[in-house]
Amino acid sequence: MMITRDFFFSVENMESNLNLLLRENPRNKIAFEYLMGFYLLNKDLRNFMDHLSLMEEMGYTKIPVSYQEAIMYVIGLSSKNPLANLPSGISNETKIRMQSYAQIYTTRKNARDLLRKDYSGTYWYYLHYKQIKIQEGNNKSGKPVKS
């Protein structure tokens, strides 16, 4: 998994760093999972979907639940019948949870409160209700940093 050429590492360039690691070794599951987590946390579903095809090459036999939820969300945005267009790796349990979540989300005024109890751990809830907060701070040099 070692990188074969030098590169400048920067926390602010995490996506580029992880993509470089994957280019160097396309079977680097750790770099892949960090990159996919980076995309999910940043709600970058376009890049997330673009990288899904690497899972097969890496030998995944199951799609992680958070990936399933993100896939279903993306397909749901672009399809009148999302359940008919899902890849085979989406579990029936995830399909059922998505239908229940969507029913509450689209029909109830107080959806956030109703969904919190059973769905706050889902990617759907994160997408709809969680905000990424960037706090300005100072490092030892006195320059602002984001955390």
C-alpha positions as CSV (number, residue, x, y, z in Angstrom):
1,M,0.0,0.0,0.0
2,M,3.0,2.3,0.1
3,I,3.1,5.3,-2.2
4,T,5.9,5.1,-4.7
5,R,6.4,8.8,-5.4
6,D,6.6,11.9,-3.2
7,F,3.7,14.3,-2.8
8,F,2.8,17.2,-0.6
9,F,0.3,16.2,2.0
10,S,-2.2,18.8,3.1
11,V,-5.2,18.3,5.3
12,E,-7.0,20.9,3.2
13,N,-6.5,18.7,0.2
14,M,-7.7,15.4,1.7
15,E,-9.7,14.4,-1.4
16,S,-6.7,14.8,-3.7
17,N,-4.5,12.9,-1.2
18,L,-6.9,10.0,-1.1
19,N,-7.4,9.9,-4.8
20,L,-3.6,9.8,-5.3
21,L,-3.4,6.8,-2.9
22,L,-6.1,5.1,-5.0
23,R,-4.3,5.8,-8.3
24,E,-1.1,4.4,-6.9
25,N,-2.8,1.3,-5.7
26,P,-6.4,0.8,-6.9
27,R,-7.0,-2.0,-4.4
28,N,-6.3,0.2,-1.4
29,K,-9.5,-0.3,0.6
30,I,-8.5,2.0,3.4
31,A,-8.0,4.9,1.1
32,F,-11.2,4.1,-0.7
33,E,-13.2,3.9,2.5
34,Y,-11.8,7.2,3.8
35,L,-12.5,8.8,0.4
36,M,-16.1,7.5,0.3
37,G,-16.6,8.7,3.9
38,F,-15.2,12.1,2.9
39,Y,-17.8,12.3,0.1
40,L,-20.7,11.2,2.3
41,L,-19.8,13.6,5.1
42,N,-19.5,16.5,2.7
43,K,-22.7,15.5,1.0
44,D,-20.9,15.1,-2.3
45,L,-23.1,12.5,-3.8
46,R,-21.9,13.0,-7.4
47,N,-18.3,12.0,-6.6
48,F,-19.6,9.3,-4.2
49,M,-21.6,7.7,-7.0
50,D,-18.7,8.1,-9.5
51,H,-16.5,5.9,-7.2
52,L,-18.9,3.1,-6.5
53,S,-17.7,1.0,-9.4
54,L,-14.4,0.5,-7.5
55,M,-16.1,-1.6,-4.9
56,E,-16.4,-4.6,-7.2
57,E,-12.7,-4.4,-8.2
58,M,-11.8,-4.3,-4.5
59,G,-13.7,-7.5,-3.7
60,Y,-16.6,-6.1,-1.7
61,T,-19.3,-8.7,-1.3
62,K,-21.8,-6.4,0.5
63,I,-22.6,-2.7,0.2
64,P,-22.2,-0.9,3.5
65,V,-25.5,0.3,4.9
66,S,-24.6,4.0,4.7
67,Y,-23.6,3.5,1.0
68,Q,-27.0,1.8,0.4
69,E,-28.8,4.7,1.9
70,A,-26.9,7.2,-0.2
71,I,-27.5,5.2,-3.4
72,M,-31.2,5.0,-2.7
73,Y,-31.4,8.7,-2.1
74,V,-29.6,9.5,-5.4
75,I,-31.8,7.1,-7.3
76,G,-34.9,8.4,-5.6
77,L,-34.1,11.9,-6.8
78,S,-34.0,10.8,-10.4
79,S,-36.6,8.1,-10.7
80,K,-40.4,8.0,-10.3
81,N,-40.1,4.4,-9.1
82,P,-36.7,4.2,-7.2
83,L,-37.3,0.7,-5.9
84,A,-37.4,-0.6,-9.5
85,N,-34.0,0.9,-10.4
86,L,-31.9,-0.2,-7.5
87,P,-28.7,-2.3,-7.8
88,S,-28.9,-5.8,-6.5
89,G,-26.8,-5.0,-3.4
90,I,-29.5,-3.0,-1.7
91,S,-31.0,-5.0,1.2
92,N,-34.7,-5.4,1.6
93,E,-34.3,-4.0,5.1
94,T,-32.9,-0.8,3.7
95,K,-35.6,-0.6,1.1
96,I,-38.3,-0.9,3.8
97,R,-36.6,1.7,6.0
98,M,-36.3,4.2,3.1
99,Q,-40.1,3.8,2.3
100,S,-41.0,4.5,5.9
101,Y,-38.6,7.4,6.2
102,A,-39.8,8.9,2.9
103,Q,-43.4,8.6,4.0
104,I,-42.8,10.5,7.2
105,Y,-40.5,13.1,5.5
106,T,-42.9,14.0,2.7
107,T,-46.1,14.0,4.6
108,R,-45.5,15.3,8.1
109,K,-44.9,18.9,9.2
110,N,-42.9,17.8,12.3
111,A,-41.0,15.2,10.3
112,R,-37.6,16.1,11.9
113,D,-38.9,15.3,15.4
114,L,-40.7,12.2,14.3
115,L,-37.7,10.8,12.4
116,R,-35.1,11.6,15.1
117,K,-35.9,8.6,17.2
118,D,-35.7,5.8,14.6
119,Y,-33.7,7.4,11.8
120,S,-31.2,9.8,13.3
121,G,-28.4,7.3,12.5
122,T,-29.3,7.1,8.8
123,Y,-27.6,8.9,6.0
124,W,-31.0,10.3,4.9
125,Y,-31.4,12.0,8.2
126,Y,-27.8,13.3,8.0
127,L,-28.5,14.7,4.5
128,H,-31.7,16.4,5.5
129,Y,-31.0,17.7,9.0
130,K,-27.3,17.8,9.8
131,Q,-25.2,20.8,9.0
132,I,-21.5,20.7,8.5
133,K,-20.1,23.3,10.9
134,I,-16.7,24.8,10.2
135,Q,-15.2,26.7,13.1
136,E,-12.4,29.2,12.7
137,G,-9.6,28.8,15.0
138,N,-5.9,29.8,15.3
139,N,-2.9,27.5,15.0
140,K,0.5,28.3,16.6
141,S,1.4,30.6,13.7
142,G,-1.6,32.7,14.3
143,K,-3.1,31.9,10.9
144,P,-6.8,30.9,10.8
145,V,-7.6,27.2,10.5
146,K,-10.8,25.3,9.9
147,S,-11.8,22.4,12.1
